[in-house]
Structures are given as structure tokens and as C-alpha cells.
């Protein structure tokens, strides 16, 4: 009986820890995207072969 309770407790702790870690990683990535959009460093241009095309005016 005690062994089952210990295993269940370990499984719960691992599940909560994994979910928390996943949340922190995804939130950090979202924050980086927001920061890049705010400062305008992620301008998207049409590309050809991985190189940025020149913008013609």
C-alpha cells in the first residue's frame, strides 16, 4: 500500500514539474517574439534561396 502511494506521489510531482517547465519555456519564447515585434527587429521580406531580396522603390 505504501509503495503505491509513493509511486503515485512521484508521478504527480513529475507531471506537475513537466507541465510547469513546458509553460515556462513557451512563455519565454512568446516573450521573445513580442520583444522582437515591438522593437521591429523581425522584419519579413520575400526571400529567394534564403537571401533577402532588395526592396525597390
Secondary structure, 3 states (H helix, E strand, C coil): CHHHHHHHHHHHHHHHHHHHHHHHHHHHHHHHHHHHHHHCCCCCCCEECCEECCCCC
